[in-house]
Amino acid sequence: MRSLNSRGFLWAWQTLYGASNPGHLKDHWEVDGTDWTKERHAYWSEHYSVQHEVHRLRHHRAGKIEWEFLVVVERWWGRDRAKAIRDICWCRAMSGRPDRILAWMRKQEARQCPSDFVDAAPD
């Protein structure tokens, strides 16, 4: 996990998302002192469709926001909605230091599966 947009970070983020929100049913929850909010925006038409899922993670320490980042999952479909034509995921730090966000994510990885979960994540 080298940066917020590395495959390793996004893989770890997706794993934490699935573990902390089984079935992806919640729109707001907390993980280890971090508020997690999910919003979904969609446009559907006959010719194409697009959906953006925006995740905001905001970590508080001593009553202040230490860091905040967004993860955006973007999916596009053509006429055949059973098959995505584009599916991308990206991340951006909105405030705070990225190294603190990475440290928090490593801590979450260790809690999920202490064996060799951290080493299994691709960079």
N, C-alpha and C positions, 0 to 999 in steps of 0.2 A: 504494500500500500504506500505509494510514493506521493500521491497528490489527491485532491478531492475529485478529480476527473479520471483517475486511473481505474482500470478495470477491476483491480483488487478492492478499491474503496467502494465502487458501485456494487460489486458482488456482495461485499460485507454488508452494505446498507440494505440491499434487497433481502438478504438472509435475516437481518435484524427486523426489517419490516414484517416479514412473514411470521417470525417468532413472537413479535410483540403485538401483532394484530391478526390473529388467526382468522382466515376467511376474508380478511381485508374489509371487515364490516364497520369498523369504527372510523369516525372522522376526526376525533380528538382523543388523545391518550398521553400517558407519561411513561418515559423510560429513564430510570436512574437520574432523576432531577431535571430531565429535559422534556419540555412540552413538545408534542408532535401533533401537527395539524395537517389534514389532507383535504384538498379541494379538487373537484373535478369539473372541467369545462369541456363541452362537446358541441360539435356542429355536425349534423347529419344531413346529407342530400342524396339525390338520386345518383350523382356522378362520383362523388367522393365524400369521405367523412374524416373527421379529425377529433382526437380527444387529447387533452392535456391533463395530467394528474400532477398537481403541485403539492409537494410536501415541504412544510416549514418546520424545522427543528430549532428550538430556542432553549439554550441552557442558562439557568440562573445560578448565581452564587452570591451569597450575602445580599440578597434582594435586588441585585443588578443583573442585567443580561451580560453574560461573559462572552457568548458567541451565538451566532444564528447563521443557519445555512438553508438553502433551498435545493431540493432535488426535483427535477421536472422529468416526467415520463411522457413522451410524446408518441402517439400512435396514429397512423394514417391508413385508411382503407380505400379501395376503389369500389366499383359496383358490387364486387363479391366481398361482402363484409365478414365472411368466414376466414379470409386470408389478409393479413396486414401487408401493406406494400412498403411501409417504413415504420420502424420501432426503435426509438432512441431514448437514451437516458443521460442527463447531464446534471452537474451540481455546481453551485456557486456560493461562496461564503459571503454573507451580507454584512456581518460585523464580527469582530473578534479575530483572533489569530488562527489560521488554518492548522498549525501544528497542534493546537489544543483540541481542535475538532478531530484530527487524526488520532490523537492520544485517547480521546473519549471512545472513538470507534474501536480502537484496539482493545480497550478495557471491555467493551461490550462483546467483542469476539471471544475473549478469554472466558467470559461468563457463560456464553452460549454452549461452547464445547471446548473444555480446557485441553483436550488431547492435542491434536495437530491441526485444528481448525485454522489458525492464523497462517500456518505454512501452506495450507491447501489453497488459499485465495490467490488467483492469478493477478499479476501486475500488468 
